[in-house]
Amino acid sequence: MAKTNSIGSVIDCACVIHSTAYDWEYVERLHNMLQRNLPKEIRMHVYTESTRHVPAQYIKHALKEWKGISGPKRSWWYKMQLFNPEFHQGPLLYFDLDCVIARDITWILDCSPQQFWAIRDFKHLQNSNVQILNSSVMWWDTREFADVWHKFESQNINDIVRQFPGDQDYITQVIEYNRRRFFPDKYFESYRWQTLDGGYNFSRRMHYKPGTGAAIAGDTSVIVFHGQPKPHQVSDPLIQQLWV
């Protein structure tokens, strides 16, 4: 990973909360986990509706609303507004609200934000050739990638939503291959496919060790709860210990 000297004394972190998919509790817990697992002061940016109350300790960015784009299966498109340089200019570390940070993530700061960094989609567990990114965790300099926002904004949002399954498919296509990078796979786990019950056997459609609960590999920094369940629905003591 290429090292960078462009990170100052404060790390700008971001999340998006739109509609009713997540309670505000998720924002607070993500903020807590970032504070515990980063070596510097963090500045938390919350991208949300103009009508939502955001406590003064956070930086609120009022999202532009798109007609017909809302609800659990479409709110993810609002993540595209993270690329809008009018909100923030400089390095930005983004986390989905359903991520659980398991241990130190200082290593992310060694990834140069002059490139766009994201997780490799967890479909690679079924097919090692998968090269689509997963937008649950992203790290980039918004000044370097303002063109992503300008291109997106120039198009009809509803046409884009009809054409692409999700924001990460769109981002994969519009950011040129030589400008984007995958974080090392070893630092991320899918909760239901890797962390839970010994991991998932796709050929047999069952977990390897049913009933054994969560176990986290030694290098894993972040557990991603894509799909169901979500962290608040999990009673496993290991997850409860981390998600606070």
C-alpha positions as CSV (number, residue, x, y, z in Angstrom):
1,M,0.0,0.0,0.0
2,A,1.4,3.4,-0.9
3,K,1.8,5.7,2.1
4,T,0.6,9.2,2.2
5,N,1.6,12.3,4.2
6,S,-1.5,14.2,3.4
7,I,-3.4,13.2,6.5
8,G,-3.6,16.0,9.1
9,S,-4.2,15.9,12.8
10,V,-7.9,15.2,12.3
11,I,-9.5,12.4,10.3
12,D,-12.7,13.2,8.5
13,C,-15.1,10.3,8.8
14,A,-18.6,10.0,7.3
15,C,-21.8,8.1,7.3
16,V,-25.2,8.4,5.6
17,I,-28.5,8.0,7.4
18,H,-31.6,8.4,5.3
19,S,-35.2,7.3,5.8
20,T,-36.0,4.7,8.4
21,A,-33.6,1.8,7.7
22,Y,-31.5,2.6,10.7
23,D,-32.1,4.2,14.1
24,W,-29.8,7.1,15.2
25,E,-28.2,4.7,17.6
26,Y,-26.2,3.3,14.7
27,V,-24.6,6.7,14.1
28,E,-23.5,7.0,17.7
29,R,-22.1,3.5,17.8
30,L,-20.2,4.0,14.6
31,H,-18.8,7.2,16.0
32,N,-17.7,5.4,19.2
33,M,-16.0,2.5,17.3
34,L,-14.1,5.0,15.0
35,Q,-12.9,6.9,18.1
36,R,-11.7,3.7,19.7
37,N,-9.9,2.3,16.6
38,L,-8.2,5.3,15.0
39,P,-5.1,7.0,16.4
40,K,-6.1,10.6,15.8
41,E,-9.1,12.9,16.6
42,I,-12.0,12.3,14.2
43,R,-14.5,14.7,12.8
44,M,-17.8,12.9,12.1
45,H,-19.8,14.0,9.0
46,V,-23.4,12.9,8.9
47,Y,-25.1,13.1,5.5
48,T,-28.9,13.1,6.1
49,E,-32.2,14.7,5.4
50,S,-32.5,18.4,6.0
51,T,-35.3,17.8,8.5
52,R,-33.3,15.4,10.8
53,H,-31.9,16.7,14.0
54,V,-28.2,16.1,14.3
55,P,-26.4,16.8,17.6
56,A,-23.9,19.7,17.6
57,Q,-20.9,17.3,18.0
58,Y,-21.4,16.1,14.4
59,I,-21.1,18.0,11.1
60,K,-24.5,17.8,9.3
61,H,-24.8,17.8,5.5
62,A,-28.3,18.1,4.2
63,L,-28.8,15.7,1.3
64,K,-30.5,16.8,-1.8
65,E,-33.7,14.7,-2.0
66,W,-34.5,12.7,-5.1
67,K,-38.2,11.9,-5.8
68,G,-38.9,8.2,-5.6
69,I,-35.4,7.3,-4.2
70,S,-36.1,6.2,-0.6
71,G,-36.6,3.2,1.6
72,P,-34.2,0.3,2.6
73,K,-33.5,-0.8,-1.0
74,R,-32.9,2.6,-2.5
75,S,-31.5,4.8,0.2
76,W,-28.0,3.6,-0.6
77,W,-28.0,5.8,-3.7
78,Y,-27.7,8.8,-1.4
79,K,-24.1,7.7,-0.8
80,M,-23.3,9.2,-4.2
81,Q,-23.6,12.6,-2.6
82,L,-20.5,11.9,-0.6
83,F,-18.6,12.7,-3.8
84,N,-20.1,16.2,-3.9
85,P,-17.1,18.5,-3.1
86,E,-19.5,21.2,-1.9
87,F,-20.0,19.2,1.2
88,H,-16.4,18.3,2.0
89,Q,-13.0,18.8,0.3
90,G,-10.2,16.5,1.2
91,P,-9.6,12.9,2.4
92,L,-12.8,11.2,3.7
93,L,-13.3,7.8,5.3
94,Y,-16.8,6.4,4.9
95,F,-18.5,3.5,6.7
96,D,-21.9,2.0,6.2
97,L,-23.9,2.1,9.5
98,D,-24.1,-1.7,9.6
99,C,-20.3,-2.2,9.9
100,V,-18.8,-3.4,13.2
101,I,-15.2,-2.3,13.7
102,A,-13.4,-5.2,15.5
103,R,-9.9,-3.7,16.0
104,D,-7.4,-1.0,15.0
105,I,-7.9,0.5,11.5
106,T,-4.9,2.7,11.5
107,W,-3.6,0.8,8.4
108,I,-6.3,2.5,6.3
109,L,-4.4,5.8,6.7
110,D,-1.4,4.2,4.9
111,C,-3.6,3.9,1.7
112,S,-3.1,7.1,-0.4
113,P,-6.4,8.9,-0.8
114,Q,-5.2,10.1,-4.2
115,Q,-6.6,6.7,-5.2
116,F,-10.1,5.5,-4.5
117,W,-10.1,2.6,-2.0
118,A,-13.0,0.2,-1.2
119,I,-13.7,-3.4,-0.2
120,R,-13.8,-6.0,-2.9
121,D,-17.4,-7.3,-3.1
122,F,-17.9,-10.4,-1.0
123,K,-19.1,-12.3,-4.0
124,H,-15.4,-13.0,-4.4
125,L,-15.9,-15.7,-1.7
126,Q,-17.9,-17.6,-4.4
127,N,-15.9,-16.4,-7.4
128,S,-12.3,-15.3,-7.0
129,N,-12.4,-13.3,-10.2
130,V,-15.0,-10.8,-8.9
131,Q,-13.7,-7.3,-9.4
132,I,-16.7,-5.3,-8.3
133,L,-16.3,-3.0,-5.3
134,N,-18.4,-3.1,-2.1
135,S,-19.1,0.5,-0.9
136,S,-19.5,-0.4,2.8
137,V,-16.1,1.2,3.5
138,M,-14.5,3.8,1.2
139,W,-11.5,6.1,1.5
140,W,-10.6,8.8,-1.0
141,D,-9.9,12.5,-1.5
142,T,-13.1,14.2,-2.6
143,R,-11.1,16.8,-4.6
144,E,-9.5,14.1,-6.7
145,F,-12.8,12.4,-7.5
146,A,-15.2,15.4,-7.9
147,D,-15.7,14.3,-11.5
148,V,-17.6,11.2,-10.2
149,W,-20.2,13.6,-8.7
150,H,-20.3,15.9,-11.7
151,K,-21.0,13.0,-14.0
152,F,-23.6,11.5,-11.8
153,E,-25.4,14.9,-11.3
154,S,-25.5,15.5,-15.0
155,Q,-27.6,12.4,-15.5
156,N,-31.2,11.4,-14.6
157,I,-31.0,9.7,-11.2
158,N,-34.0,7.5,-12.0
159,D,-32.4,6.3,-15.3
160,I,-29.2,5.4,-13.3
161,V,-31.2,3.5,-10.7
162,R,-33.0,1.5,-13.4
163,Q,-29.7,0.7,-15.1
164,F,-27.5,-0.3,-12.1
165,P,-28.3,-2.7,-9.2
166,G,-26.8,-0.4,-6.7
167,D,-24.4,2.5,-6.1
168,Q,-21.3,0.2,-5.9
169,D,-22.0,-1.1,-9.4
170,Y,-22.2,2.4,-10.7
171,I,-19.0,3.5,-8.9
172,T,-17.1,0.5,-10.2
173,Q,-18.0,1.5,-13.7
174,V,-17.4,5.2,-13.6
175,I,-14.1,5.2,-11.7
176,E,-11.4,4.0,-14.0
177,Y,-9.5,0.8,-13.1
178,N,-6.2,2.6,-12.6
179,R,-7.7,5.1,-10.2
180,R,-9.3,2.6,-7.8
181,R,-7.9,0.1,-5.4
182,F,-9.3,-2.7,-3.2
183,F,-8.4,-2.8,0.4
184,P,-6.7,-6.1,1.3
185,D,-9.4,-8.8,1.7
186,K,-7.9,-10.1,4.9
187,Y,-9.1,-7.0,6.8
188,F,-12.8,-7.5,6.1
189,E,-15.3,-10.2,6.9
190,S,-18.9,-10.7,5.9
191,Y,-20.8,-11.5,9.1
192,R,-23.1,-14.1,7.6
193,W,-20.6,-15.6,5.2
194,Q,-17.4,-15.6,7.2
195,T,-17.8,-14.6,10.9
196,L,-20.9,-16.6,11.8
197,D,-20.8,-20.3,12.6
198,G,-17.5,-21.1,11.0
199,G,-18.3,-19.4,7.7
200,Y,-20.8,-20.4,4.9
201,N,-20.5,-23.4,2.7
202,F,-22.0,-22.1,-0.5
203,S,-22.1,-25.5,-2.3
204,R,-24.1,-27.1,0.6
205,R,-25.9,-23.9,1.5
206,M,-25.2,-24.2,5.2
207,H,-22.7,-23.0,7.7
208,Y,-19.6,-25.1,8.5
209,K,-20.1,-25.0,12.3
210,P,-23.8,-24.4,13.0
211,G,-24.6,-23.0,16.4
212,T,-21.0,-22.0,17.3
213,G,-21.5,-18.3,17.0
214,A,-19.2,-15.5,15.8
215,A,-15.4,-16.0,15.5
216,I,-13.2,-13.3,14.0
217,A,-10.0,-14.1,12.1
218,G,-6.8,-12.6,13.4
219,D,-6.3,-9.8,10.8
220,T,-10.0,-8.8,10.5
221,S,-10.6,-5.1,11.3
222,V,-14.2,-4.7,10.1
223,I,-17.2,-7.0,10.0
224,V,-19.8,-6.0,7.4
225,F,-23.4,-6.9,8.0
226,H,-24.6,-6.8,4.4
227,G,-28.2,-8.1,4.1
228,Q,-29.7,-9.6,7.2
229,P,-29.4,-9.7,10.1
230,K,-28.2,-6.3,11.3
231,P,-26.1,-5.8,14.4
232,H,-29.0,-4.8,16.7
233,Q,-30.6,-8.2,15.9
234,V,-27.6,-10.3,16.9
235,S,-27.3,-11.6,20.5
236,D,-23.8,-13.1,20.1
237,P,-21.7,-11.7,23.0
238,L,-18.7,-11.1,20.8
239,I,-20.7,-8.7,18.5
240,Q,-22.4,-7.1,21.5
241,Q,-19.0,-6.4,23.0
242,L,-17.7,-4.7,19.8
243,W,-20.9,-2.8,18.8
244,V,-21.0,-0.2,21.5
